[in-house]
């Protein structure tokens, strides 16, 4: 077990994971860490973040943050933190000028881009849905010995019941998917280490289910940690001290999500202008507040005022977190520093940050739209898992082959080991399924086809349609046509419908009622009305002109 302090010369390495034999010192304008950044920007998993919610439902006319814009903003803040820290350390230790230490800004910026890549749809709700599927849901059967004699190990089961987006990000970046090159993204060792907030296995996960790598990537992280000289805290189960730059990535995330969520809440009128100004003004001394008020006399636009306040707070928090990192550098390098940087800032901004967190919890994270997303996410993820897991564990069933064949070949869905097949399912759902992507629509269509027999008689009697409809609502809710293809099926495909060949003209009004207009029918304006019942997480389906 290591007891000595980590050192910057070893902590920052340009060696690429999976490409060690090709490692060489490049003499180019673009550093290896800048290459990491560019590689992430141009990657498909990064682009997919645009269709994953940050907190609020994806935008209509008001553009709030999604996972992609959040990651870009975190990257900007992370670069500032890294540059400020590097500058200060070099003033203390000028001998490090010839090392990679001046690249800290680029490293942290790249790590910030990658920090949410492994998050499933619906954020933390999606993570909980996956975990509870195995710990409490229909996936619980996988804990026992399977009919073919296979059984998951204790550590493999811990991975599934404590599913973690951070661990999934590390897997996405390092795992060799089918047909892909060794080393995954082939990122530098230091960038990879900088995203692992919880450098220990799932068996050490706390009640919040936080851990850094699955058992399948444990050897990979051990290799990286050994190369970089991270402090080993425990061998079995494996546990390391954080890489120092993790603290900067974490701080950038803490700063951005808190500030930007408040700004989004103001745009959506969840918080009033006065409430928002009060929350943000609390970070500053009275002298600074007066200067801000003078600026407001020049900048009269309300949104610009809030944006100016938000940027001022971010600047203050960057300075505070930089100061904390530098003051505690020795503890961070020895692996003894506890907590996030944001928890150690000065009293006034700390109290203001705490108050923002309390208001956010009460008025933002528990708002109706946010809870709708979480409830829907739980049902969506659970349903997809049920279907896909059933398919890979019982490939002989009628629909199993259909589902398996739809999965991209990069996912080893037919792997010999049960754990690998389950991981392939989770890879597919986490990496390719998002709120509005075509793959997700297709999966939902498959699910809906299993319930068509329940929908056929919708014109003539009331019936309940379970989660397939809630899937559709949340997938398409910000598009022009929430339930168009379902409506058209019911209009033109019902077995009792007298005008099977009639053309339906589908539209939607401002109340989100789906309106079907028919030619040559007595009822010219038929509203197919979907009533959302959150307590039961289902839709009730009616025929006729009904409105709230």
N, C-alpha and C positions, 0 to 999 in steps of 0.2 A: 504494500500500500504506500502511495506517495505521501509524503508529509511536507515536502519542500514547496516553496512558492513557484507559481508559474512565471515564465519570463516572456517578454514581448518578442524577442528574437525567434523563439520557437513557436509561439502562439500564432504567428502570422506566416502562413505558408502558401505559396502559389501552386503547389502540387495539386493535380486534378485527380479526383476520385475515379478509379477505373481506367485511368490513362497514365499510371505511374511510370510505366516503362518508356513513355514518350516525353517525360518531363525534361524540360530544358529552360534555361533562363532566356526569355525573349528580349530583344532589344527593339521594341516598337513603342510608338507613341501611346497606344492603347494597352493598359496594363491587363493582367490576367483577371483582376477583380472587376474592371470595367467590362471585360468580356463576359463575366458572369451576369452582370446587369443587362447587357445587350441580349444575351442568350435567353434570359427570362422574358424580357419585353417581347421578343419575337416568338415565344412559345404558345402553343395552343392552350395548355392549362391556364396560362395567365390570361389569355383573351376570354376564356370561359367565365372568369370572375365577373365580367360585366353583367351576366345574367343571374348572379347570386345576390340576394339581398344582404345589405349590411345590417340595418335595423328595420327600417320602414319598407313597406311594399314598394316594388319597382315603380318608377314614376309614370304619372299621367302628364299633366301640364306642369307640375312642379317637379323639378329634377333633384331628387335627393341622392345621397350616396349609395353606391353599390359596392361590392367587394373590390372591384377593380379601381374605382376612384379612391376608395379608402387606402388601398395598398400603395397607389402612386403618391398620395399625400403623406403617408407614413414614411415612404422612401425619402421624400424631400426633407422631412424633419429629421430622419435618421442620418442623412448626409450632413446636415448642420451640426448635429450632436457629435458625429464622428470627427468632422473637421476641427471643431472647437477642442475636443479632447486631445486629438493628435497634436495640435499646435501647442497646447499647454504642456503635454508630456515632453515634446521636443525641446521646449525651453528649459525643462528640468534636466533632461538627459539628451543633450545635443549629439552624443555619440550614436543615437538611434536614427540619425538622419539618413544614413546609408542602408537602413533596414527597410522592411515593408511598412513600418509604422505610419509614414505619411499617407498610406493608402486606406487608413481606417474609415474615412468618409465614404469611399467607394464600396468598401466591404459591407458596412452597415446599410448603405443604401440598397445594395443588391439583396442582402438578407431580408430587408423590410419588404421588398417586392415579393419574396417567396413565403413570407410568414403565414399567409392564409391559403396557400395553394391546396392544402390537404383538407380544408373544411368542406363537409358535405353541404348540400342545399339546406337552407333554413338555419344555417349557423349552428349555435349551441343546441338548439332544439333538435336539429338533425343528428348531432352527436348523441344526445340523450335517447333519441328514438332508436338508433342503432344499438346502443348499449342495452336498453330495456327490452328490445326484441329478443336478445339472447338471455338476459337475466330474469325476465318476467314473462316474456311473450312466447310465441310459438317456436322460437329458436332454442328454448330451454331444453328441448328434446335432444339437441346435439351434444349436451353434456354427457349423456350416457353412451354406452357402447352401441354402435350402429349395427344394423342387421348383417353388414358385410364384415364385421369385426373391427372396424376402425374406431378410434377414440381420440379425442383431442387431449393434449397434455394439459397439465394445470396452468402452465404459463400461456399456452395458446388460448385457453378459455378466459384467462384474465385479460388478454388483449381484446377479446370480443366483448366482454361485459364491461370494459372500461374504455371503449373506443374513443380515441382522442385525435382531433384534427391536426395537432402539432406533430404527433407521431406519424400520421398519414402523410404530412408534407415531406418529412424526411424520407419516407418510403418512396413517394412519388419522384423525388429528386435523385435517389440512389439506386432504386430497384431496376434490374434489367428486365423490362417487359418483353414479351415474345416478339422477335424480329427486330428488336432495338439493340443499340450498342451497349457494351459493358459499361457499368457505372452510371446508368440513367442519364441525367443531364450533364454528367462529367463536370461538376462544379468544383471549385477549389476547396480544399479541406477546411480552410478558415471560414468561408462563406457558409458551408454546410453546418459547421459547429455553431455558428452564430445564430441559427434559427432554432436550435434545440433548447427551449426554455426549461425543460424538465429532464435533465440528462440521466434518467434511470428507467428501469423496465417497469412494465405494468403491474408486476407483483408488489411494487412499492408505491403504487398509486394511492393517493389519499381519497377522502370522501368526495372530492371534486373530480375524481378520475383523471388526474393530470399525470402524464408520463411522456417520455421523449421518443421512444422507438418500440416497434413491435419486436417479438422474439425473432422474426425473420430477418430483421435488420440489426440485431444486437451486435453481431460480429463486425458489421460495417462501421457502426459507431465506435466500437472498441478500437478498431484500426485507426480511425480518424483521431480519437482522443489520445491514443498512444503517440501518434505522430506529432501532435501539437503540445504534448506534455501537460494535458489537463490533470488536475489532482484527482486521484482515484480514492473514493470514499468507502466503497464496499465492492467486493468481488462477486459474491453470490448472495442475493441477486446484484446485478451490476449497477453501480451508482458512481457518477462522477460529479465534481464541482462544475459549475457553469463556465463556459468560455466567457471571459470578461466582456466581450462585445455583445453578448446576449442582453446584458443590462441596458445597453443603448438601444437595441432593437425593441426591447420591451417598453422602454421609456417613450420612444417615438410612437408606439402603438397606444400607450396609455394617454398620451397627450392628444393624439388625433381623434380617437374615438369619442373621448369625452367632449372635446370642443366642437367637433363637427356634428355630433348627435344633437347638441343644443342648438346649433345653427339650423339644422334640418327641422327640428321641432318648431323653431320660430317661423320658418318658411311655411310649414304646414299648419300654423296657427294653434299648435298645441300649447306653446308658450307665447304670452303676449310680448310686445316689444319692451314694455317696462320690466317684466319679469326677467327677460333675457339680459337687458342692460344691467339690472341689479346683480344678477348672477356673475356676470363678467367683470363688472366694476369692482367687485369685492376682492379681486386679486391685487389691487393697486393701493398705494398710499394715497392720502388725500391730495397731496401735491400733484401726483401723476393723474389723478381723476380730474383735477381742474384743467390740466393741459388737454385731456381727452375731450372735456366739455367744450373747450375753445375750438378744437378741431370740428366738433359737431356743428358749430356755428357756420363753418365753411362747407362741410359735407352734410347736406340736409336730407339726402336720400336714406330712408330707414334701413334698407338692406345693406347699403354701403357702410352705415354706421355700425351695424352688427358685425359686418365683415372686418372692419377696422379694429373693433374691440377684440374679436376672435383672434386676429393675427397678432395683436399686441399681447394677448394672454399666451399664445403659443411661443412667442419670442421670450417672454418672461420665464415660462416653464422650461424652455431649452437651456437658458442660462442657469436656472436652478438645478436641473438634472446634471448639467455639466459640472457644476460646482460640487455636487454630492459625489459624483464619480471620482473626481480628482482628489477630494478630501479623503475618500475611502479606498483609494487605489491599492494600497498595501493589503487591506482586508480582501478586496476583490481578487487580487492575484494569489492570495493564500487560500482562497476558497471558503473564507469564514464570514463574508458579508451576508447578511440576511435581509430578505425583503426586496421590493422593487425600489428603484431610485426615487420614484414619485412619492414613496412613503417617508422619505427623509428630507423633503424640502422644507424651507422656512415656514414659520408658523402662519403668517397671513395667507400666502398662496395655498398652504396645506389645508387650512380651514375652508377656504373658498372652493378648493377642489373637492373636499369632502361634501360640502353643501351641494355642489353641482351633481355629485354622484347620487346623493339622496333624492334630489328633485328629479333626476333622470330616471331613477328606479320607480318613483311614484307616478310621474306624469308621462314618461316616454316609454320605458320598457314594459309598463303595464297598461299602455294605451290599447284601445280596442283593435286597431289595425295590426299592431305588433303581435298581440295575443292571437288574432286570427291566423296570422302567418305561422305561429308556433303550433297551434292546434292542427292546422292543415298539414304542416310539415310532418308532424308525428304520424298522422294517418297515411300520408303519401309514402314516407320512407318505410313504415311498417308493412304496407301492402306490397310494395316493390320487393322488399326483402323476403316476405313470405313466398311470393311467386318464384323469385330467382333461386332462393335457397332450396325450395322444394324441387326445382328443376335440376339443380346440380347434385342433389342427394338422391333423387329418384328419376334418373334420366329416361327410364322406360315409360313414364306416363305420357299420355297423348299429347299434351301441349309442351312438355319439357324440351323436346328437340327444337320446336319453334322458338322458344325463348333463348335457348343456348346458341342457336345459329344466328340470332340477331346481335349477339355480343361481339364486339370487335375482336379480331384475331390477336391483338396485342395482349389481351387478357387471357391467361391460361385457365379458362373455364373448365377444361377437361383434364386438369392435372390429376395425377394418381392419388395424391394426398388430400384428405378432406379439408385440412386447414388451408391449403393452397387454393382449393376451389372456392372456399368461403371468402378468402382474401380477394380472389379475382372478382367475385360479386361485389364486394365492398369497393374495390378499385373502380369498377364500372359505374356504380351508383354515385360515388364521391366525385370522380373525375369527369364523367361525361354527362351526368344528369344535373340539370340546373333548372331554374324556374321557367325558362321559356325556350329551351333548346329543343331541336327537332327530335333528338333521341328520346327525351322525356315525353314528348307528345306521343311518340310512337309507343312507348311503354304503356302510357295511360290508355291508348287506344286498345292495346291488347287486353288490359284489365277490363275496360268497358265492354269488350266483346263477350266477356264471360257473364255479363249482366244484361245483355240485350233482351233475353227472355223476360226480364222484369220490366223492361221499358216499353214493350210492344203495344200494350194496351193503355198507354198513357192518355190517349185522346178520350177515352170513354169511362175511366174511373181513376180515382186517386190511388197512388201507390207511393211507397217509399223507395228511393234509390240511394243506396249507401255511398261509400266513399268515392266511387268513380266520379261522381259529379262534383264533389268538393275538390278533387284533383283538378278537374277541368277549370273550375272557377279560379283557382289560384295560379294555374299555369297561364291562363289567357286574360286575366282580369284587367290588364292594362292594354290589351289589344282591342281592336274594333269588334271582335266577335267572340264573346265568351263561350257560348254554347252552340254556335251556328251549325256545326256538322251534326251534333246531337239532335238539335231541333229539326234539321232537315231529315234525319233518319226517322224521327217520329212522325213528321208530316208526310213524307213520301214512302216510308218503308213499313209502316204499320200494316199488319195483315188484315185488319178490319177497315182500312182506309178506302173509301169508295172511289177515290181519284188517285190511284197509285202513280200514275204518270204525270200528275199535275206538277207544275213548276212552282216551287216555293221561293219567294223573295224574302230573304232574311235580313233584318236590320236590328238595331238596338237603339233605345231611347236614352235620355239623360238619366233616367232612374235605373239604367242597366236591365230593363226588361227586354227580353228577346221577342221581337215582333215578326211573325210570319204572315206574309200577305200572299194570298192565292188568287189565281185567275179562275173564274167560273165556279166559284164556291159561294155559298150563301154568306158564310162568315168571312168577311174581307180582311179584318184585322184581328188576328188571333195572337194573344199574348201567352206565351209559354212561360209561366212564372216559377222561379226557383226561390224558395224561401230557405234561408240559411238558419239552422238551429244549432248554435255553437255547443250547447250543453250536450247534445246527442251526436254532434259532429256528423250530421247528415243533411241531405236536402229532401224536402217534400215537393212533390211534383204535381201540378194541377193543370186542368184543362179549362180554358175560358179566359175572360178578361178580369184578372185579379191584380190588384195593386196594394201596396202598403197604405 
